[in-house]
Amino acid sequence: MKSAEIRERAIQYWTNVDADLGAALRVALEAEDAPVETGQPATASEPVRA
């Protein structure tokens, strides 16, 4: 996310859609301490499979 404000707005949006989903999103983002967008591509430790 670009900023804490945008992250909070996203959490609030999904909480309004579904309270459990919003709570799970908050926990996941806080647990990962999701990085602020830097313009660099994200990396994964394992390949993403479709």
C-alpha positions in Angstrom: 0.0 0.0 0.0 1.1 3.5 -0.6 0.4 4.8 2.9 -1.1 3.9 6.2 -4.2 6.0 5.2 -4.8 4.0 2.1 -4.3 0.7 3.9 -6.8 1.8 6.6 -9.4 2.8 3.9 -9.0 -0.6 2.2 -9.5 -2.4 5.5 -12.6 -0.2 6.3 -14.0 -0.9 2.8 -13.7 -4.7 3.2 -15.0 -4.5 6.8 -18.1 -2.8 5.4 -18.5 -5.6 2.8 -17.9 -8.4 5.4 -16.9 -7.9 9.0 -15.0 -11.1 9.2 -13.1 -10.5 5.9 -12.1 -7.0 7.1 -10.9 -8.4 10.4 -8.9 -11.1 8.6 -7.4 -8.5 6.2 -6.3 -6.3 9.2 -4.7 -9.3 10.9 -2.9 -10.3 7.7 -1.6 -6.9 6.9 -0.4 -6.2 10.4 1.2 -9.6 10.8 3.1 -9.2 7.6 3.7 -5.5 8.2 3.0 -5.1 4.5 5.5 -2.9 2.8 4.7 0.5 1.5 4.7 0.7 -2.2 8.2 1.6 -3.5 7.7 1.1 -7.2 9.8 -2.0 -7.1 8.3 -5.4 -8.1 7.3 -7.7 -5.4 9.1 -11.0 -5.0 7.9 -14.3 -3.9 9.9 -17.1 -2.2 8.1 -19.7 -4.3 6.7 -19.4 -7.8 3.1 -18.5 -8.2 1.0 -21.2 -9.8 -2.1 -20.5 -11.7 
